[in-house]
Amino acid sequence: MTTFVDRVELHVAAGNGGHGCASVHREKFKPLGGPDGGNGGRGGDVILVVDQSVTTLLDYHHSPHRKATNGKPGEGGNRSGKDGTDLILPVPDGTVVLDKQGNVLADLIGQGTTYIAAQGGRGGLGNAALASARRKAPGFALLGEPGHAGDVVLELKTVADVALVGYPSAGKSSLISVLSAAKPKIADYPFTTLVPNLGVVTAGSTVYTIADVPGLIPGASQGKGLGLEFLRHVERCSVLVHVLDTAALESERDPLTDLDVIEAELAQYGGLDDRPRVVVLNKVDIPDGQDLADIIRPDLESRGYQVLEVSAVAHLGLKELSFALAQIVADARAAKPQEEATRIVIRPKAVDDAGFTVVAEEGFYRVLGEKPERWVRQTDFANDEAVGYLADRLARLGVEEELVKAGAHSGDEVVIGPTDDAVVFDWEPSLATGAEMLGRRGEDHRFDAPRPAAQRRRERDVERDEADQEYDAFKPF
């Protein structure tokens, strides 16, 4: 049974916003008391939170579909709908969030670090919130926005200071078991370690973590063995420790060749050239192992490696190794720049930023922008008044003016939004624009030109004469 998972594809869906309510207050002797429709509730977010008690992504491997709750719709009596509950997903320290194309969205390090994987939809406004001096009793409300839904990839990269790398059965698990309180599985056959093991080591005043990475073999960077699955766990380490077996049973292997092979695999994986290396010659308690260590040690030191001889079984050289690694880790920590306090960066929009763009495409015009697209999602197109309200908002934003500048004419096809979620309509320019043209939608007072006073008097005289003639024709005798 799988007990450790360090990469999953998670399908997340935030909650939808609740719809606003269109309601009119009614009571005895007050049949039309004004609009009192409440707003819809906000949809719940899907939030990833680092939890130190979680060490694997196993839960999401078995249940990859996660959804937050929806917001409740508004009600009459100015009662707003309840917000949806945020869905909190605990993840291990060192989890990297990527999209399906492999782009890094977030790197979650440190207890309590959060990332919103899916944003909940806004709740729609009720007609009470839409009322104004011009629109005293709106007969419509705004719809709630749908919550974001999509796929993210979670990858766990172990947060450790020291990584033990080497061939299978080189003694890495035995070494971590005697340096720390970790109790990994140990046996005399290759690939005993199937998952990374973490241990905490204390050397003087320095406390650091050490990771035992499953054994590497030639071709690990291309996916052979277990190397490709777990090489990501050495990316955050401050020092790489090559554990070389000086008493290998295979006659065709020797420690120097093993070192060259592992270094070649690390180079092909990339990104680890700047990490300091330490070579540990293990199993020197065996006579043949000690003899081989004495032979190859000068060659390793000539390459610039710091070489230490240990025996995990006989507990030889462990103290020297522990303090040597502690010194390297302490130096690496001191060299890191101090983390600056969180600063709030304010980036105001440019004064000429309209908030939308109009693009002329083949056969139609496309309107893109956060506001127009959100307004379209909130509009109930079955309600003529709601559609008119959308047209008013677009006109005030300047969409019609930009369409005219782009060359649009009456009857041209206009698309609001991207291709996969767009609203298409035939554009008809508004006849009334500007504060001086206020009135009912569809009327244009410019056509009602004022008439001369003499003409108005003649028209009234004609109407009065016609009325008198009708009365004389039907008056009783």
N, C-alpha and C positions, 0 to 999 in steps of 0.2 A: 504494500500500500504506500502511496506517495505521502511523505510527511514533510517535505521541503519543496517549496515552489518559489522561484525567484523571478519569474516573468509570466505575466498574464495579460490578456486583452480584456478590458473591462467595458461593458456596455452601460453607460450611465444616462439617466433621463431625469431632468429636474421637473418639479411640479408645475402645472399650468396655473396661471392666474385666474381668479374667479371673475365671473362677469359682473358688471355693474347692474343695478336694478333701476328700472323705470317705474316709478310709483308716484301717486298723487295723494296727499293727505286728505282724509275724509273724516268728518264727524258731524254730529247733528247740528243743523242750522249753519253748517259751513261745508257745503259739498265740494268746493274746490279750494282747499287750503294751501295749495302750492306743492311743488315737487318735494318728495322726501325719500327718494331712492338712495340706498347706501352703496358704498364702493365695494368692489370685490377684493378678496384677500390675495396676498402675494403667494406665489408658488414656492415650495421649499427648494433649497439649494442642495446639491450633492457636494460634500466637502471632504477632502482627504486631510487627515490629521496624523502627525507622527506620534506614535505611542511606543515608548521604550519596551513595554512588555510584549509587543508583537515582534516576532522574528522571522515570519514567513508570510507569503501571499497565498497560502493554501486555501483560506476561506473563499477568496475570489476565484480560485481555480475551479472550485466546485459550484459556486454560485456567481457567475460573471455578470448577471443582469441585476442592476440596482436602480431603483426609482424612488424619488422623493414624493411626498404627498402634494396634492393640488390645494390651491386656495379655495375657500368657500365663496359662493356668490353673495352679493349684497342683498339686503332685504329692505322692505318698506319701513317707515318710521326712523329713517336715517341710521339704520343698523348696518354696519360694515361687516363683510364676511371675515371669517377667521383665516389668518395666514397659515400656509402649509408648513409642516414641520421639516426642518432641515435634516438631511440624512448624513450622519457623521460616519465616515469609513476610516477606521484606524489602520495605519500602514507602518511598516518597520522604518527605523531610522536609516537614511540612505536611499530611499526610494526615489527613482527618477520617473517623471511623468512625460510620456512622449505621445505625439499623434501617430496616426497609422502610416504616415510618410517617414517617420523616424525623427522628426523635429522635436527638440527638447522644449517642453512647456514649463516644467518646474523641476527643481532639484531639492528635495525635502530632506534637510539635515537639521537635527536638533529637536528635542522634545517640544511638542506643541506647535511645530510649524504647520501651517495650513495652506491648502490650495483649493479653490473652488473649481471643481471639475465640470460642473454644469450649473448654469445660473437659472434660478426660477423665474417664471414669467411674472410681469406686473399685473396687478389687479385692475380691472376696468373701472372707470369712474361712473358713479350713479348719476341720475339726472339732477339730483340736488346739487352736486358739485359742478354740473354743467350749466346751471342756471346763471343768468346774467341780466343786466338791465335791458338788453335787446331780446334775450330769449328767456322769458320769465318762467315758462313751463315746458321744458324740453320733453318731447314724447319719445325719447330714446335714451339709451345708455351705451357706454363703450364696453366692448368685449374684453375679456382677459387675454393677455398674451400667452401663447404656448411656451412652455419651458424648453430650454436647450436640451437637445438629445444628441448623443454621438458616442464614438468609441475612443478610448484612450488606452495606451499600453503602459503598464507598470513594470519597471525593472528594478530589482533590488541590487544595489552595489554596497557590499559590506563596508561599514565604517570601522576600520581597524588601522592601527599604527604600523604593524609589522605583518607581512605576508610570508608564509613558508611555502616555497614552491620546489618542485622536484619530481622525479620519476615516481611511479607507484611503488610502494613498499620501501621507500627511502628512509622511513622512520619519522615522517612529519607528525603523524598522530601521536606517536609515542613521545615525541619531543614536547608537543603542546600539553600533553597530559602531565608531564613532570614539571613544566615551567609554571603551569596554572592549575586551577581547580577543574578545568574542563575534563570531561570523561568521554572522549570519542571512542568509536569502535576500533579495536586493534586486532589484527589477525595477520597470518603469514602468507597471504595471497594478495595479488594486485587488485587495485580498485576497491579496497576495503572501505575507504572514505568516499561516500557518494554525495555528500553535501558539505559545504564549508562549516568548520567548527570555530567558535570564538572562545578565547580565554583571556582573563585579566591577570597581568603580571605586575608585581610590585618589586621594584629594585631601588632601595634607598628611599628617596623622596619622590621618585618618578613612578607613576602608575600608567601603564599603557596596555592596549589590547593587541592580541596576536591572533591571526587567522590562519587556519590550516586549510589550504586550497586543495581540492582533489587532484590526484596525480596527473601530470601532463605527459604526453607522448608525442613523437614526431607527427606533425600534421594537426596538432591541437587547434591552431589558429584557423584551420579550414574546416573544423568540425569533427575531427577524429577523436575517439575516446570521449572524455568528459571535459576537455580543456575549454572548448568554445563556450560551453554553458557557464563556466565559472571563472574564466579569465577576467570578466568584468569586476569580480570581487577584489582584485588587486589594484584597481585603478586609484583608489583613495589612500592607499598605504604610503607611509613615509619612507619605508625601507623594505627592500626585497631580500629575503634570506634563501639562498640556494642550499638545500639540504642534499648532500651527496652521500651515496651509499658506498662505503669503502669495503664492504663485504658482500657485494652483489653476487647472486648465484649464477647469473647468466655470464657465460665465458666471453661472449662477444661485446660486453659492456665494460666501460671503465669510467671513473668519475669525470675525467676531463671531457670525454665525448658527451657524457650526460649534460655537463654544464654548457657545452657549445650548442647542443640541440635545444635545450630550454631557452637559452638566450636568443636563438634564432626564432623560436616561436613567439617570444615576447616582443621581438623586433617587428615581426610580421603583424602582430596584434596592434602595435603602435601606442604611443603616448606614455611610455614608461622609461624612456631613455634617461630622464633626469633623476631617477630614483637611485639613491646609494645602494650598493650591493654588499652583502656579507656572505661568505661561503662557510658553511658548517660541514665539517667532515664527521659523519656520524658512524657509530658502531666501532669506535677505536678500541673497545674492550676486547675485541676478537684479535688474536695475534696477527692474522693476515691483514686485518683492517688497519692496525697500527702501522704495519710495515708499508702498506700502500699509501697511507697518509703521509708518512715520512718522505716517500718518493715524490709525490705530486705537490706537496706543500710549496717548495721553492718555485715551481712553475706557476702556481696560482698567485703567489705573492709578486712574481715578476709581472704579472698582468695587472697589478694594482688592487687586487682584492684583499680585504681583511679576512684572514683565515682563522677559524677557531675549531678545535678538536673536542668533540663531546661524545658521550655515550648515554643515551636515554635510559638504558637498562641499568647500567652501573652507576648512574648519576655522576659522571665525570665531566668536568668543565662547564657545568650548568650555571654556576654562579658567575663565572667570567662572561659567559654568553649573555646572561640576563642583564648585567650591568653595561656591557658593550652596546646592546640594543637600546637600553634606556638612555645612554648618552647620545646616540644618533637621533632618537625620537625627541629628546629635549632640545637638541640643536635645531631640528626641523621646526619644532613649535616656536622657538625663539625667532627663527628667520621669517615666519609668517607675518604679514602685516596685521596690525591691530584692527579689529573690526570696528568700523565707525558706527556711531549711534544712528538710528534710523532717521533719515531726513525726509521731510515732506516736500516734494517737488511740485510746484504749481506751473502748469503749462497752459496759459490762457489761449483761447482760439484767436486766430488773426481777425482783424476788424473786417476784412473782406471775405471771410469764410461764411458762405451762405448755408452750409450744412447739408448740401445736396449737389448733385451734378446731373446735367441733362446731356445724354450722348445720342447722337444721330446714328442709327444703325440701318442696315439694309431693310427698307420698307417700313420702319417704325422708329419711334423715339423712346429711349429708356431713361427713366428717372431713378437714380440711386442715392441713397442717403439714409441715415439712421432715423430721422424724424418721419419722412414720408413713408418709409417701409413699416415703421411701428404704427403709424396712424392707420395704414391700410389694414394691418392685422387686427386693429381694435374696432373696425367698422362693421356694423351689421348691415350688409348690402340688401337685406330684405326690407329694411326700413328706409323709406325715401328721405325722411328728415335726417337720419344719420348720414346718408350719402351726401345730402346737401351740406351738412356740417363738415364732412371731409373735404368737400370742394372749397368751402370757405377757408379752412385751415391751409390747404395747398395754395390758394390764391394769396393769402396773407404772407405765406412763407416766400412767395415770389416764383413759384413753379411755373405759373402761366406766362409770366414775363420772360423767363428763360426759354420756354418752349417757343415763344414768338421770335426771340433772338436766334434760336437754333434753326428757324425756318419752318416751324410747324404751321399747318393750316387747319381750318375746320374740317373735321372728318378724318384726320390722320390718326393712325393707331399709336397709342401711348401705352407703354408698359412701365409699371412701378414695381421695382424690386428685381432681384437676380432671376435667372432663368428658372431655377427649380422651385421658386416660391414667388410668383409674380401675379399681378392683377392687370388685365388687359382691358382697355376701353377705347372707344372712339372719342377723340377730344373735340369738345365744343367750347370755344372761349366764352367766358362769362360776359354777359351784356352789362352787368352792373359791377363796377369796381370803384373803390375809394369811399371815404366817409360821406362824401356829398351825394352818393347814389344809394343811400340806405333805403331799404324797402323790401317788399316781398320778392323772393327768388323768382327770376324769370321776367320781372318788369324792368323797363328801362325808361326812367323819367325824362331822358333826353328827347324822347319822341313826343312828350307832352309840352310843346313849346307854348309860351304865354301868348294869348290873343289880345289884340287892341281892345280898349274899353268900349269904343263905339260898336265894334262887332259883337261883343258880349251883350250890349244893350239891345241891339237889333234881334239877336237870337232869343232873348228873354221876351221881347214884344211879340215875336212870331209864336212862341210857345203859349203865351197868354191868349192871343187871338184864337189859336186852335182850340184851347180849352173852352173859351166862351162859345165857340161855334158848336162844340159837342154838347155843351149844356143846353143851349137853345134848341137843339135838335131833339133832345130827350126830356125836356122839362114838362111837367104835367099841365093840363089845361084846367 
